[in-house]
Amino acid sequence: MVFGIVLVLVPVVVVLGLVRKYRESSWGKCKDFESLQGRVFIVTGANSGLGKETVKGLATRKARIIMACRDMDRAKATIEDIRKVVTTGELIPMEVDLTSLKSVKLFAEEVLKDFPQIHALINNAGVSIPVTKQQKTQDGFEIHFGVNHLSHFLLTNLLLDRLKKSAPSRVVIVSSTLHQNGVIDFDNLNGEKGFTGKVRNPGYCNSKLANVYHCEELARRTTGTGVDVFAVCPGFCYTRLFRHSDIRWYQYVIFLPIAFFFMRSATQGCQTILHCAVSESLKGTSGQFYRDCKPYKSTHATKPEVGLKLWEVSEQLVSNKLKES
């Protein structure tokens, strides 16, 4: 009886393992390992998950990395952890709270004061919180729109002239293929009318679509400047992003088979981020969306006029809020 069960289970486990390995091979890997010594990178949300693994990848390539984090104690603990396996590169923790536009502005001022060159800005940090919790930023913006879009929009604009002067340089905006479920409703950017739809977190999806529009409009505005802009989807990764989600134990059990085939580690997920940040082959191909280290064709047809309006509205919202503070 036991022998019969083993005869059945072993081939099944082997087949499942091979399928998993095949899927992993399709996710892509950053293959550019040229030295980045002397080049300055900024990574938001650098103390955990994709941000931490991106920092590790850049440090391996000997870059100088500004780790933009909200919690300095966690940032320092992350540096200690990275230094156990990577001794190259320079890791520089700096404080910024993306729920506060004032904090973003102060962070940018410190960076501009201390760093004559910036070669890449990686807008990685993000939040995903059930919209039923109605979370707001310190400035009163809907949490996803405020953190995932507006704060990175402001940070990018504040550092853009320095990025241009440091060209060739890059801006990498971490989005998601979930942007395909998003909408840009200019009468409901802050969820004033609530959120509807079949997706689990429409606020998050909307903010990821705003990231895509930010990428496309920024690419248009920086044409010919030597600044390349990319939006990326790291894939479905095991990180702390969804720690606020209300998932019950039995949902975890149901989810396990999906996780086995589709969920990536943070190391696997950061490969597309690294690819867009450092690979020479991408030079001059600004404005594209990447997944699995290759261009991705979105099912969401974006409209340039929406990107332009979102830029103008975002600029006005940010300007008005900073005047108040």
GIWOFEN-V758028 format. One record per helix or strand of 2 or more residues. SS is the DSSP state (@ for helix, = for strand). FROM is the first residue (numbers start at 1). LEN is the number of residues. If there is no record, write none. Layout:
# GIWOFEN-V758028
{{SS	FROM	LEN} {SS	FROM	LEN}}
This chain:
# GIWOFEN-V758028
{{@	2	24} {=	40	5} {@	49	12} {=	64	6} {@	72	11} {=	90	6} {@	101	14} {=	120	4} {@	131	3} {@	143	23} {=	169	6} {@	177	5} {@	202	20} {=	227	7} {@	249	14} {@	266	4} {@	271	8} {@	280	3} {=	288	4} {=	294	2} {@	304	21}}
